[in-house]
């Protein structure tokens, strides 16, 4: 998605959206909400802005009529998105001021974001940087990978020994920058065997999957 420049920002509407998500999406009152609740509500309000940009990009005739790049990687270490997205949208200072009026420090709220663990090594960082470069140069590009529920593990030490624990990076609340696209789901085959079938009078080898999984972006 192409970064948005000079976006018109309605501070009062944004603040209302944050409060609305706090109340309706996360069922929290302003008095009882934790800093993480405020971060999630803020993230949902911001994600609404970028989702509209995503749809505009997908329907741009310049994009639809151009060749596109499909980048396949088993890992995408995209890092924390909120701060980067604010900079790309040109809204960092405006959001900082809006949240300050609501009694919250943007810097503190950004610390509530968990790093998406969509991998565990340099391959994922390379893939994420490649996608950033394509977006900056306005190349139509889609990254395809796996949505790991647990990626990098949490490390601790007890009596001099390393202990590992799953890193449930999405938490129970989900991740505000995710948008489910069930209309784009595909059936993916796994395992299976090869059969010989007749096509146009010739023997053709055809793979028959042993199981299928519906993959939803």
Secondary structure, DSSP 8 states (H G I E B T S, - for coil): -----S----HHHHHHHHHHIIIIIS---TTT--HHHHHHHHHHHHHHHHHHHHHHHHT-HHHHTS--EEEE-S------HHHHHHHHHT-HHHHHHHHHHTT--HHHHHTT-----S-SSHHHHHHHHHHHHHHHTT--EEEE----SS-S-EEEEETTEEEEE---TTTTT--TT----GGG-EEEEES-EEEEEEETTEEEEEEE-SEEEEE--
